[in-house]
Amino acid sequence: VSNTFTTMAEISPYIEAGRAAGHIVRVHWMVGGFRSVHGVPEATIQKMRDRWESIPNEIIHTFTEEKIA
């Protein structure tokens, strides 16, 4: 699933479905000053940052601008 989640309530159904199907679930957490390729206004992105809830460490894979470049 390629989507943007900011709360556990939003992502939990996907985690549960993946695990129930026997898949390894990974969340790719992008850290840095990435630009929106979809033209999302900065104010909307800030609202998403403000809503962010931590996700269990065992499923997070953190990517920084340096790892992608």
N, C-alpha and C positions, 0 to 999 in steps of 0.2 A: 504494500500500500504506500503510495506516495501522497502524503498529506501533511498539513500543518496542524499540530496539536499543541495546546497550551495548558491543558489541565488533565489530570488523571481520569476524570469522568469522560473526557473526549477520547482518550487513547485506550482505556481499559477494555472496551469491547473487542478491539483489534488484537490486543495482547492475548486476551482469553481465547478468541477464535483461533489464532495462530497456534497457541499451545495445545488447544483441544485437537487440532489437526496434526499434532506431532511435529510442528516446526520449531526451529530455534528463532526466538523473537529478538530483534535488535532495533534500537531506536538510534537514529543518527542525529546527534545534537550538533548543530552548526554554531560555532562560536566565532564572533568577529563582526566586521562591518560589511557584510554581504549586501549587495544591491538587490532590489526586487526586479526580477526579469519579467514580472507580470504587471508592472505599473501600479503596485499597491502603494497607496499614499503613506508617507512616513508616519502620520498620525495614527493610522490603522496598525502599523507595525509596532508602534510604541504601546498601544493598547494591548496588543498581544504580549509584549514583553512584561507589561504590568500584571497580566493574569498568570504568568508562568508559574507552574507548580513543578517541584522536583519529581523526577522519575527514578525508580529503583536503579541503583548503580549497576546491577548485574546485567541490565539490558541496554545500557547506554554506550554508544561509541561516539566519542567527541571528535569533531573535525574542526580544525582552525584554518584560517586563510593560508597559512604556511603549508599545511599538509595537502591542500588542494592545488596550489600554484605549481 
